[in-house]
Amino acid sequence: MKHYTFLVFLFLIFTSCNKELSFENETFEEKSLLPCQNDCPKITIDIPIAKNKGIPADSINKKVFTVIKEIVYFGEDPTKVNDYNTLAKSFIASYEEMHKKFPTETFGWEGKIVGNIEFHSETILNIKIDHYTFTGGAHGYQGFRSLLFDPKTGKTIFTDQLFKNKQEFLAFAEKKFRAKYKIPSKANINATGLMFEDDKFQLPLNIFYTDEGLLLYYNSYEAASYADGPKDILFPYEEVNKYLKFQ
């Protein structure tokens, strides 16, 4: 009986270890074959992929791919793109189609996606997507995306689910944000040139768990003009743990 109990114990340990998520970065690249001199069109996708079988790895990989496809896909039928190789080829195909229509006006497109595991604990997994795309115009667009997951289930954790009381954290964050960017407490939040919708402080679309603390990150155009660049504020965990459901 003792021998049987010991074997069960070993099995549970082995199963637990197997369930721990394991990631490896994979790189996908594509270049246009059309003649070019400078800034030849290209795309590079370097992304962490969960190597475990089944849920939660499948759910996480699917979500990450969906987000990256939203960033770099410019075709007409997204259902035809189901993997990173096809996605990279479709980006270049969109450029080449545009080049055929406007051969003297199409500049070299570029796409660069770099993902990494920003934070991983027993209760939360944070994947950071650093993305840059240029598809013509005065400049490209660079930004960060934060993808938060429950590592046990692979389900996405949304901003509203992060806080025990979102309104309490919102009030706390606004006070700290105003202090950092020197916005008087009685003035409207946009008084110094910011661009919050309806002139009301809001949490950003992207919140990161980092080794240093909780980072609120506003991409360009989210809270300020492109010229003013992104805005951010970092809170040490000892200041915000009381607001957080996941640590």
Buried (B, 14 or more C-beta within 10 A) or exposed (E): EEEEEEEEEEEEEEEEEEEEBEBEEEEBEBEBEBEBEEEBBBBBBBBBBBEBEEEBBEBBBEBBBEBBBEBBBBBEEBEEBEEBEBBBBBBBBBBBEBBEEEEEEBBBBBBBBBBBBBBBEEEBBBBBBBBBBBBEEEEBBBBBBBBBBBBEEBBBBEBEEBBEEBEEBBEBBBEBBBEEBEBEEEEEBBEEEBBBEEEEBBBBBBBBBEEEBBBBBBBBEBBBEEEEEBBBBBBEBEEBEEBBEBE
